[in-house]
Structure formats: structure tokens, C-alpha cells
């Protein structure tokens, strides 16, 4: 999935297509987006993972990846399936907690005996939202009746939550029709009037990606201008244009400063790598 565009990078860098091609910028975008997932230790569109863990004998455990969006399946003591709707979880930390309603009271001590399927990603609510007009039941391929489907598309990720306290993330499967959104899976029931909001990559992360890609463009431009004539003469007429890459060097320096400012405000997501 691509989060920034060639035009956005051009606007940040000022590079015309005659100097840096669309194909080159697309390559930089691919590199930057991949590096951002490694640097921040997360992803920017919901991703489903399955972890096989050692039970710790406690009533809680931390997912290795976060922010934790939804726990879809969980098994403790190798064979005890826990109903996902009975657990509690914390999005920022990835903490998963069993409750009195859960089939298991704790993550039984043992080797490779705990299985967790969950969604994680660094995403935020967009300005596109609607409300459900009827209660929804947990299950697979669930139809959600909503007041409006404007702004929602096939394969979009949405979060649904309401005054009942239930919150989870699901993916739209199929083109929304009339007043219905079909999502891949819901593990909880949701009351009528629940909010359904489109999820997106945080804008500050997108801007940072644009800056990184623009730096790649500017550095490329500095190298590419080696073929430019700094001066020329025609008979008695001599013209000196100056070093052609000076403004690109200045551009890189300004982009570096903005990158450092933004980098200091973006925190790496922690991981729990031991059981």
C-alpha cells in the first residue's frame, strides 16, 4: 500500500519531471515507506498476525506488536479457546487481559501453549464517519446498516464503537451498497447508533515520509546537475551562471532541519520480544 504520491513529493522538493522522473520518485517512495515501518516498528494499515507464545501464569500478556487494534482469536493452555469478546485490551501498550467471563483465568504456564491472532497498526480516525442504524451481531461477513456509505470503499479499514463500550476494527469486503457496509469479521455485538469511522495513516507520519522522499530527490538532483554548464562563451561574450546545484544544497539542508524537528516528535513503538 502506498501512502504518499509522486506529486506530493514533487511539491516538497520542487523537482521538475525533466530533472527527476516519476519512476525515480516512485522508487524513493517505496524505499521510504518500507524504512518507516522498520524504524517505527509498526505498520500503517491494519495487519493480522498470529503469535505462538509461552504462557506466563498471569491473567495478562502483552502482544509483541502495537498499537493493538483487535484480538480476533485466543487460545490458552494449548486447547482452551477463549471467546475474544470476553477479554479486555489496551491499544497503545498491546496489553491483553483475561476477565472473569473468559474461559481461562490465566495464561497457563507452559512452552508454546498460547496462541493469539490479532490486528495491529498505527492508524487514526479520519473525517469520514457514519452511524449504524441497527444492532450488529458478531460473526464473519457481517452486514452493517448505516446512515450513509459516502466516503467508504471496498478494502477500507473501519473502527466501530458505541456507548456499549465495545470497540473493534474490521475491513470492508465488497463495494458498499445503498446503506450497507459488509465487513470481514466482528468479534463483538454492537448497538444501534455505534460510530463507524474510516481509519487512515496518521498525517504527521505521511508528512515525514514526504520529507524523507524529498531529501532523496534533492540529493539525486545535486548529482544530476553535474552535466549543467556553469559558464559559457560566444566570441567576446562570456556568461557565468554560477554553480548549478547551490539551491538544491540549500533545499537539502532545510529538509534535514524539518526532518529532525519531526523525528524528535515521533516515537518508536516498543515490542515485547520475550515471554
C-alpha positions as CSV (number, residue, x, y, z in Angstrom):
1,X,0.0,0.0,0.0
2,X,1.3,3.4,-1.0
3,X,0.7,6.3,1.4
4,X,2.2,9.3,-0.4
5,X,2.2,10.3,-4.0
6,X,4.7,11.5,-6.6
7,X,3.0,14.9,-6.8
8,X,3.3,15.3,-3.0
9,X,7.0,14.6,-3.1
10,X,7.5,17.0,-6.0
11,X,5.7,19.7,-4.1
12,X,8.0,19.2,-1.2
13,X,11.2,19.0,-3.3
14,X,10.4,21.4,-6.2
15,X,12.0,19.0,-8.6
16,X,10.5,19.1,-12.2
17,X,10.0,15.9,-14.2
18,X,12.7,17.0,-16.6
19,X,15.3,16.5,-13.7
20,X,13.8,13.6,-11.7
21,X,11.4,11.2,-13.3
22,X,8.1,9.8,-11.8
23,X,9.7,6.3,-11.8
24,X,12.6,7.5,-9.8
25,X,10.4,9.2,-7.2
26,X,8.2,6.1,-7.0
27,X,11.3,4.1,-6.2
28,X,12.2,6.6,-3.4
29,X,8.6,6.4,-2.0
30,X,8.8,2.6,-1.9
31,X,12.1,2.7,0.0
32,X,10.9,5.4,2.4
33,X,7.7,3.6,3.3
34,X,9.5,0.3,3.9
35,X,12.1,2.0,6.1
36,X,9.4,3.8,8.1
37,X,7.8,0.5,9.1
38,X,11.2,-0.8,10.3
39,X,12.1,2.5,12.0
40,X,8.8,2.9,13.9
41,X,8.4,-0.8,14.5
42,X,4.8,-0.9,13.3
43,X,2.7,-0.7,10.2
44,X,0.3,1.9,8.9
45,X,-2.6,-0.2,7.7
46,X,-4.1,-3.0,9.9
47,X,-2.1,-6.2,9.7
48,X,-3.2,-9.6,11.1
49,X,-0.6,-11.7,12.9
50,X,-0.6,-14.9,14.8
51,X,1.7,-15.3,17.8
52,X,2.7,-18.6,19.5
53,X,3.8,-17.7,23.0
54,X,4.8,-19.2,26.3
55,X,2.1,-19.0,28.9
56,X,3.2,-16.8,31.9
57,X,0.8,-17.9,34.6
58,X,-0.7,-14.5,34.8
59,X,-4.1,-13.1,33.8
60,X,-2.5,-10.7,31.2
61,X,0.1,-10.8,28.4
62,X,1.5,-8.2,26.0
63,X,1.2,-8.6,22.2
64,X,4.6,-8.2,20.6
65,X,3.3,-5.6,18.2
66,X,1.2,-2.5,18.8
67,X,-0.9,-0.4,18.7
68,X,-3.2,-3.3,19.3
69,X,-6.5,-2.8,17.4
70,X,-8.4,-6.1,17.8
71,X,-7.8,-9.5,19.3
72,X,-9.7,-11.9,17.0
73,X,-8.8,-15.3,18.4
74,X,-7.0,-16.5,21.5
75,X,-6.2,-20.0,22.9
76,X,-4.6,-20.7,26.3
77,X,-3.1,-24.0,27.6
78,X,-3.0,-25.2,24.0
79,X,-6.6,-26.3,23.7
80,X,-8.8,-23.8,25.7
81,X,-10.4,-21.4,23.3
82,X,-11.2,-18.0,24.9
83,X,-14.1,-16.0,23.5
84,X,-12.4,-12.8,22.2
85,X,-15.4,-10.6,23.3
86,X,-14.7,-11.6,27.0
87,X,-11.2,-10.2,27.1
88,X,-10.0,-6.6,27.6
89,X,-7.1,-5.0,25.7
90,X,-5.1,-1.8,25.7
91,X,-4.4,-0.3,22.3
92,X,-1.2,1.7,23.0
93,X,0.6,-1.0,25.1
94,X,-0.8,-4.1,23.5
95,X,-1.8,-5.5,26.9
96,X,-4.3,-8.4,26.7
97,X,-6.3,-9.2,29.8
98,X,-8.5,-12.2,30.6
99,X,-11.6,-11.4,32.7
100,X,-14.0,-13.3,34.9
101,X,-16.1,-14.1,31.8
102,X,-13.2,-15.7,30.0
103,X,-12.9,-19.5,29.6
104,X,-9.4,-19.4,31.1
105,X,-8.4,-17.5,34.2
106,X,-4.8,-17.1,33.2
107,X,-2.3,-17.7,30.5
108,X,-1.3,-21.1,31.9
109,X,2.5,-21.6,32.4
110,X,3.9,-23.7,29.6
111,X,6.0,-23.7,26.5
112,X,4.4,-22.6,23.2
113,X,1.0,-23.1,24.6
114,X,-0.6,-19.7,24.0
115,X,-1.9,-18.7,20.5
116,X,-3.1,-15.1,19.7
117,X,-4.5,-13.8,16.5
118,X,-4.8,-10.0,16.4
119,X,-4.7,-6.9,14.3
120,X,-2.2,-4.1,14.9
121,X,-1.3,-0.8,13.1
122,X,-0.5,2.9,13.8
123,X,-3.7,4.4,12.4
124,X,-6.1,7.3,13.3
125,X,-9.7,8.2,12.7
126,X,-10.3,10.2,9.5
127,X,-13.0,12.8,8.9
128,X,-15.2,10.1,7.2
129,X,-17.7,8.5,9.6
130,X,-21.3,7.3,9.8
131,X,-23.5,5.7,12.4
132,X,-25.1,2.2,12.4
133,X,-28.9,2.2,12.2
134,X,-29.4,-1.3,13.6
135,X,-27.6,-3.6,16.1
136,X,-24.9,-5.9,14.6
137,X,-24.1,-9.4,15.6
138,X,-20.7,-11.0,15.9
139,X,-19.6,-13.2,13.1
140,X,-17.9,-13.4,9.7
141,X,-19.0,-11.4,6.6
142,X,-21.2,-9.1,8.7
143,X,-23.6,-6.5,7.2
144,X,-23.7,-3.2,9.0
145,X,-26.7,-1.0,8.3
146,X,-25.5,2.6,8.3
147,X,-27.0,6.1,7.8
148,X,-24.5,6.8,4.9
149,X,-21.9,5.0,2.9
150,X,-20.3,8.2,1.5
151,X,-16.5,8.0,1.6
152,X,-16.3,4.3,2.3
153,X,-14.8,1.9,-0.3
154,X,-14.0,-1.8,-0.7
155,X,-11.0,-2.9,1.3
156,X,-11.1,0.2,3.6
157,X,-10.5,-0.4,7.3
158,X,-13.0,0.9,9.8
159,X,-13.4,1.1,13.5
160,X,-16.8,0.6,15.1
161,X,-17.6,1.7,18.7
162,X,-20.5,2.9,20.7
163,X,-21.9,3.7,24.1
164,X,-22.0,-0.1,24.9
165,X,-18.2,0.2,25.4
166,X,-17.4,-2.3,22.6
167,X,-14.7,-1.2,20.1
168,X,-13.0,-3.1,17.3
169,X,-11.5,-2.8,13.8
170,X,-12.7,-4.6,10.7
171,X,-12.2,-4.4,6.9
172,X,-14.8,-3.6,4.3
173,X,-15.2,-6.5,1.9
174,X,-17.1,-5.5,-1.2
175,X,-18.3,-2.3,-2.6
176,X,-20.7,-0.5,-0.2
177,X,-24.3,-0.6,-1.5
178,X,-27.1,1.8,-0.6
179,X,-26.9,1.9,3.2
180,X,-24.9,-1.3,3.9
181,X,-21.3,-1.9,4.7
182,X,-20.1,-5.5,4.7
183,X,-17.1,-6.2,6.9
184,X,-14.9,-9.3,7.1
185,X,-15.4,-10.1,10.8
186,X,-16.8,-8.8,14.1
187,X,-16.0,-10.5,17.4
188,X,-18.4,-8.3,19.4
189,X,-22.0,-7.3,19.1
190,X,-22.5,-3.5,18.6
191,X,-25.6,-1.5,19.5
192,X,-27.5,0.6,17.0
193,X,-26.1,4.1,16.8
194,X,-22.5,3.0,17.0
195,X,-19.9,5.1,15.2
196,X,-18.3,3.6,12.1
197,X,-15.2,5.6,11.2
198,X,-12.7,5.2,8.3
199,X,-9.2,4.7,9.5
200,X,-6.1,6.2,7.9
201,X,-2.4,6.6,8.4
202,X,-1.5,9.5,10.8
203,X,-1.0,12.6,8.8
204,X,2.2,13.5,10.7
205,X,3.7,10.2,9.5
206,X,2.7,10.9,5.9
207,X,4.4,14.3,6.1
208,X,7.5,12.7,7.4
209,X,7.5,10.2,4.6
210,X,7.2,13.1,2.1
211,X,10.2,14.9,3.6
212,X,12.4,11.7,3.5
213,X,11.5,11.1,-0.1
214,X,12.1,14.8,-1.0
215,X,15.6,14.5,0.5
216,X,16.3,11.6,-1.8
217,X,15.1,13.7,-4.7
218,X,17.2,16.7,-3.8
219,X,20.3,14.5,-3.3
220,X,19.7,13.0,-6.7
221,X,19.3,16.5,-8.2
222,X,22.6,17.6,-6.8
223,X,24.3,14.7,-8.6
224,X,22.3,15.1,-11.8
225,X,23.4,18.7,-12.3
226,X,27.0,17.8,-12.9
227,X,26.2,18.0,-16.6
228,X,25.0,21.6,-16.4
229,X,27.3,24.3,-17.7
230,X,28.4,26.8,-15.0
231,X,29.6,29.2,-17.7
232,X,29.9,29.5,-21.4
233,X,31.2,32.0,-24.0
234,X,30.3,33.0,-27.5
235,X,33.2,35.0,-29.1
236,X,33.8,38.0,-26.8
237,X,30.6,37.3,-24.8
238,X,31.2,35.3,-21.6
239,X,28.4,34.3,-19.3
240,X,28.8,32.8,-15.8
241,X,25.7,31.2,-14.2
242,X,27.3,30.0,-11.0
243,X,27.3,26.5,-9.6
244,X,24.0,24.9,-10.7
245,X,23.4,22.7,-7.5
246,X,23.6,25.5,-4.9
247,X,19.8,25.8,-4.5
248,X,19.5,22.1,-4.2
249,X,22.1,22.0,-1.5
250,X,20.1,24.7,0.4
251,X,16.9,22.6,-0.1
252,X,18.6,19.5,1.4
253,X,19.7,21.5,4.4
254,X,16.2,22.9,5.1
255,X,14.7,19.4,4.6
256,X,17.2,18.0,7.1
257,X,16.2,20.6,9.7
258,X,12.5,19.8,9.2
259,X,13.2,16.1,9.4
260,X,15.0,16.4,12.7
261,X,12.2,18.5,14.2
262,X,9.5,16.0,13.2
263,X,11.7,13.0,14.1
264,X,12.0,14.2,17.6
265,X,8.2,14.1,18.0
266,X,7.6,10.6,16.6
267,X,8.2,7.8,19.0
268,X,9.2,4.2,18.1
269,X,6.7,1.6,19.1
270,X,8.1,-0.7,21.7
271,X,7.9,-4.5,21.3
272,X,7.7,-7.3,23.9
273,X,10.2,-9.8,22.4
274,X,10.5,-12.1,25.4
275,X,7.8,-14.3,27.1
